[in-house]
Amino acid sequence: MEERGGTEHLTVRREGATLVLTLNRPAAKNALSLPMLVGLHDGWIEADEDDSVRSVVLTGAGGAFCAGMDLKALAGRGMDGEQYRDRMKADPDLHWKAMLRHYRPRKPVIAAVEGACVAGGTEILQGTDIRVAGRSATFGLFEVKRGLFPIGGSTVRLQRQIPRTHALEMLLTGRPYSAEEAQGIGLIGHVVPDGTALDKALAVAEQINACGPLAVEAVKASVYETAEMTETEGLAAELKRGWPVFDTEDAKEGARAFAEKRDPVYRRA
């Protein structure tokens, strides 16, 4: 992997055409801090602005994904984050973009979860597209047990991603969920042996990277764009989004490669 940028709490690496963002505060189970939020925000922007990046994997260091928000760090008290206060003042929405509440990357985002993925961690998870977890991973929205509100988007998104009865149980009980139970209700897609979530996520990313990038981005955009439309509206929007893909050089290369029985070489044109 190629190291590139990031902050003291967020590492950025390249694995081929995949940008790997790692929450890197293991002593605090990767609880969200200002340096982490700034690094996440910049990572999403980098992925979208770099055409050589075709997918993103989000993971955590030290056997945990994310234990939620570190309120003390976010407030800027203590040593963590003071140097980033100007960034927050310049863009008061930065933390919501970092947590994928107010920003949706155009590239596919795959979550690789080990250990704790709770509170703010489960909220960020809902902004990702494909989700892989180690068998011992734990999920949950604990805010109500602390007298708080899961304001990272969970009261809106969760019921759209899993059945409402499961969404309400998770939101109202504040209890932990195992990886198997999270998979059973549809919150995550894959459960793998502990320590292999990143490997599986990178393997999925490689499958995506081998596809036409313009088609991949258009398909992702269409899925989210039409999610709350009627079927008639959605089908019309799909045609508007999808037809231009057939006129791209990527589409022509895909057809040539199929006819010539070789792997396509896509150039985003």
N, C-alpha and C positions, 0 to 999 in steps of 0.2 A: 504493500500500500504506500501511496505517496502522501506525506504529511503536507497540509496547506492551510494556513490561517487558523481561525478559531480564536478562543479566549481561554483564560485559565480554567474555566469550567465547561468548555465545549470544544472538543477536538474535531477537526475536519480532515478527512483523508479521501483519496481517490483509489478506487478498486476498479480499474478499467473505465467503463462508462458510468459507473455508479459512484455517487458522492455519499460517503459514510459520515454521518453526524453522530458523535458519541457524547452523551451527557456524562461529564467527567468530574464528579464530586462524590466519589465513592464513600468517603467517611461520613457523609450525610445522606447516604442512599440516593444520591443524585437529586436531592431536593432543589427546587428551582431557585436560582439566585439571579441577581442582575447580570453578572458576567455570562451566565448560562443563557438567559433570555436574549441578550444582545447577540451572542454567538449563534443561537438558533435563528433569530431574525435574519442575520446576515447570511447564514447557510441557505435558507430558503431562497433568498434573492440571488445568491450565487448560482444555485442550481438552475433557476429559471433563466438567468441571463447567459449562461454558458451552454451553447448548443452541443458541446461534446459530452455534456452530462445528460443521460437518458433516464436515469432513475435515482432515487434517494433512499438510503436505508438509515433509519433512526434507531439507535440503540443506547445502552447505558454501560458504564464501566463498573467493575468490581462486583459483578453478580447481582446488580439491581438495575431496574429501568428508571423509575422516578417515584419518589415518595411524596410528591406534591409540592406545594409552595412553601418556601422558607420565608415567612412573613417578616422576620427580623432583617434578613438580607435584602428583601425587596424594598423595605423601608430605608435601606442605605445605612443602617446602624452597624457599627463595628467596622472591620477591615474590608469586608467583601463589597465590591461594587461602587465605591465612591467615584472612581474614575469614569464610571458610565452614567453618572447622573445627568450630564448634559445631553446624552443621547435620549434619555427618557423625557427630558424637558422639550427637546426639539420635536419628538414624536410621542405624544402621550399614549398613542395606540400601539406602541412597539411591543409591549408585553403580550397583547392580544394577538398580534400578528405572529409573534414567536410561538405561541401556543396553538396556532392554526385555528383560532377563533375567528379572526378577521382577515385571514389570508389563506388562499388555497393554491398551493404550487401547481403549475401546469404539468410538471413531471410526476409520475407515479411515486408515492411514498410508501415504503414498506417498514413496518415496525418489527424490530427483533427484541423481544421482551424476555428478560431473565429476572427472577426475584420479584421485588415489590414494584407494582405498577398501580398505585393507588392515588385517590384524591386527584390532584392536578395531573398526575401521571395517566390516570384513566381518562381524564378530560383531553389531554393531548392525543391520546390513542384514538379518540373518536374523529380526529382530524386527519388520520392516516388512511390509506386506501386498502392495504393488505396487511394482515397481522399474524405474526408467528410468535409462539411463546414456548419457553422451556416448561417441562412438566411441573416444576415446583413454583412457577410464577403465581403471584397473587394479585387480584384485581379488586377494585371497590371504590365507592364514593363515600368517604367517611364524614363528609361535611356536617350532616345533620346531627351526628353524635357529638360534634363540637359546638353545636348551636350556630353553624355557619351555613352558607348557601353555595352550591356548586356552580359558581357564576362563569365558569369557563365554557359554557354552552351545553352542559349535560341535560338540563331540563328540556331543551329543544331537540338536540341531536339524538340522544339515546333512544327515545321512543321511535325515531325514524330508522334506527339501525337494528333494533331488536324488538320483539313483541312488547307491547305496552305493559303487560302485566309483569314481565321481567324487569323492564326499565323502572317501573314504579317500586318494585321490591328492592332493587339495588339502590335507588335514590332515597327511599324512605326508611330502610333499615340500617343503612351504613355498615353492613356486614361485609366481610371479605369473601371473595369467590376464588375457587381454585381454577387452574388453567382448564381442566376438564369441564368444569361447570360453565366457565366463560365460553368455551367452544360450543357447549351444548345449547346455549341460548343465542349463539350467533355473534358474540362480541369479537371473537378471534376466529381465524380460519384454520390454523395448524397448531398442534401440540407436538413437540419434539423432545428428545432426551435433553436433560439439563446440560447447558453449556454448548448446545448446537443451534440455538435460535439464530444467531448471526450467520452461520454457515447456510442454513436453510433460506434465510432472507436474501442472502447474496445469490443463491442458486435461482430463486424466483426472479431476482433483478436481472440476472443474465438471460433468462428466457425473455423478459421484457425488452432488454437491450438488443436482442437479435431481431426484433420486429421493427417495422417502419416507424421512426419516431414521430412523424407528422400524424400518422394514423393513430398511434398510441395516445398522443396528446388530444386529438380530436375525439376519440372514443371516451377518454376520461371526462373531458369537458361536457360531452353530450349526456353522459350518465348523471352528472350532478345537475346540469342545466335543466333536464327534463324530469327530475325526481318528483317535483311537486306539481307538475302540469297534468292536465287531463291527457288521456291517451291520444286524442286527436291533436292537441297542441304539441305533445311530445313528438309524435311522428313527423309533424311539419318541421319542428325544430331540428330533428335528427337529419332530415333531408338537407336542410340549409347548412348544417354543420358538416355532413358527411360527403355530399357531392363534390365539393372542391378537392377532396383528397384524391379522387380518381384522376384528376388532371395534373398531379404532381409527378416529378421525376422519380420519386420514391415508388409510386404505384407502377410506373413503367419498368423500373428496375426489378420490382417484385415479380412482375409477369415474365420478364426476360429470364430471371434466375430460375423460375419454375420450369420454363420451357427448356432451359439448358441444364436442368438438374444440378444446380449448384446453390451455395448459400448466397443470398443477396448482400450487396454492399450499399447501404443507405447513406445518403449525403444531405438529407433535409432540404430538398428542393421541390 
